[in-house]
Amino acid sequence: MKRVHLAGRRPHLARHLPAHVLLLAAVGFTFLPFFVMVLTSLKSIPQFYRNFWGLTLPICWTNYVDAWLTVRPYLLNSVLVSGASVAGVLVLSCVGAYVFARFTFPGRAALFLV
């Protein structure tokens, strides 16, 4: 069975290999801070000072509990404010859409473009 390639050309892995290596290195450097952040979050303070780069046992899950207890009131406040904003924008957008759909008035086209 003969393979059919797009545009009749055969792909050359060697030609694209440097670009792929460069992109993989960029992805590695992009995710390195997230990896270090998660690794650091699983350590206690003495473990952090003793071994910065390695994962030390026992894993300290209490950091996530402490962080949740600190962030929870602010998160609830953010959910309430953003929920009220979404509801207000939705109501005003529906009223504006109704006006644009049903009525003709001077400056309608200019306002619609804005």
C-alpha positions in Angstrom: 0.0 0.0 0.0 1.4 3.3 -1.0 1.2 6.3 1.3 -0.3 9.5 0.0 1.1 12.7 1.4 -0.3 16.2 1.2 0.8 18.1 -1.9 2.8 15.1 -3.1 5.7 15.8 -0.8 7.3 13.4 1.7 7.8 14.8 5.2 11.5 15.0 6.3 11.9 14.6 10.0 15.5 15.7 9.9 14.5 19.0 8.4 12.0 19.8 11.2 14.0 18.2 14.1 15.8 21.4 15.2 12.5 23.3 15.3 10.9 20.5 17.3 13.8 20.4 19.8 13.6 24.2 20.2 9.9 24.1 20.8 10.2 21.2 23.3 12.9 23.3 25.2 10.5 26.3 25.2 7.7 24.1 26.6 10.1 22.8 29.3 11.1 26.3 30.3 7.5 27.4 30.3 6.3 24.6 32.7 9.4 24.7 34.9 8.0 27.5 37.2 4.8 25.6 37.7 6.7 22.4 38.5 8.8 24.2 41.0 5.7 25.9 42.5 3.9 22.5 43.0 7.1 20.8 44.3 7.7 23.7 46.8 4.1 23.7 48.0 4.4 20.1 49.1 7.2 20.8 51.6 7.4 22.1 55.1 9.7 25.0 55.9 12.6 22.8 57.2 12.2 20.5 54.1 12.4 23.5 51.9 15.6 24.7 53.4 17.2 21.2 53.5 16.4 20.1 49.9 15.1 22.8 47.6 15.0 20.9 44.3 14.0 17.4 45.5 10.7 16.0 46.7 11.1 15.2 50.4 9.0 12.8 52.4 6.6 13.1 54.1 4.6 15.2 51.8 3.1 18.2 53.6 -0.5 18.5 52.5 -1.4 20.9 55.3 0.0 23.8 53.1 -3.1 23.4 50.9 -5.4 23.5 53.9 -3.8 26.6 55.2 -4.0 28.3 51.8 -7.7 27.4 51.4 -8.5 28.8 54.9 -6.7 32.0 54.0 -8.2 32.4 50.5 -11.8 31.2 51.2 -13.4 34.5 52.3 -11.8 36.4 49.5 -12.9 33.8 47.0 -16.5 34.0 48.2 -16.4 37.8 47.9 -15.0 37.5 44.3 -17.8 35.0 43.3 -20.5 37.3 44.7 -19.1 40.4 42.9 -18.5 38.6 39.6 -21.9 36.9 39.7 -23.7 40.2 40.3 -21.7 41.8 37.5 -22.7 39.0 35.1 -26.3 39.3 36.1 -26.3 43.1 35.6 -24.6 42.9 32.2 -27.0 40.1 31.1 -30.1 42.2 32.0 -28.8 45.4 30.4 -27.6 43.5 27.3 -31.0 41.9 26.8 -32.8 45.3 27.2 -30.4 46.9 24.7 -30.8 44.0 22.2 -34.6 44.3 22.4 -34.4 48.1 21.7 -32.1 47.6 18.7 -34.2 44.8 17.3 -37.6 46.4 17.7 -37.2 50.2 17.4 -35.9 52.5 14.8 -34.4 55.8 16.1 -31.9 58.4 14.9 -28.3 57.3 15.4 -29.3 53.6 15.7 -26.6 52.5 13.2 -23.8 54.4 14.8 -24.8 53.1 18.3 -25.0 49.6 16.9 -21.4 49.9 15.5 -20.2 51.2 18.9 
